[in-house]
């Protein structure tokens, strides 16, 4: 049992050392869903964000984005949201 607790403690400490991105940084993410006019982007770091589909379209054209696409996004804050989600652009 003590060994399992030691392993858990090591994993927990490792998670605190992860380099999490700050607001205002650009990170790579993967489109995991498209719903309600927004792309849901997994940027790792145990968080997801949403980007309006119009951000992926040229004026007057349909958005050029699909589930599975890798994109670069700008992390920004927005309205108060549930934990582990945020707005991207």
Secondary structure as the mmCIF struct_conf table of DSSP 4:
data_model
#
loop_
_struct_conf.conf_type_id
_struct_conf.id
_struct_conf.beg_label_comp_id
_struct_conf.beg_label_asym_id
_struct_conf.beg_label_seq_id
_struct_conf.end_label_comp_id
_struct_conf.end_label_asym_id
_struct_conf.end_label_seq_id
HELX_RH_AL_P HELX_RH_AL_P1 UNK A 2 UNK A 17
BEND BEND1 UNK A 18 UNK A 18
HELX_LH_PP_P HELX_LH_PP_P1 UNK A 20 UNK A 22
TURN_TY1_P TURN_TY1_P1 UNK A 23 UNK A 24
STRN STRN1 UNK A 26 UNK A 35
TURN_TY1_P TURN_TY1_P2 UNK A 36 UNK A 37
STRN STRN2 UNK A 38 UNK A 42
BEND BEND2 UNK A 44 UNK A 44
TURN_TY1_P TURN_TY1_P3 UNK A 45 UNK A 46
STRN STRN3 UNK A 48 UNK A 52
HELX_RH_3T_P HELX_RH_3T_P1 UNK A 53 UNK A 56
BEND BEND3 UNK A 57 UNK A 57
TURN_TY1_P TURN_TY1_P4 UNK A 59 UNK A 60
BEND BEND4 UNK A 61 UNK A 61
TURN_TY1_P TURN_TY1_P5 UNK A 67 UNK A 68
STRN STRN4 UNK A 70 UNK A 76
BEND BEND5 UNK A 79 UNK A 79
TURN_TY1_P TURN_TY1_P6 UNK A 83 UNK A 84
STRN STRN5 UNK A 85 UNK A 88
#
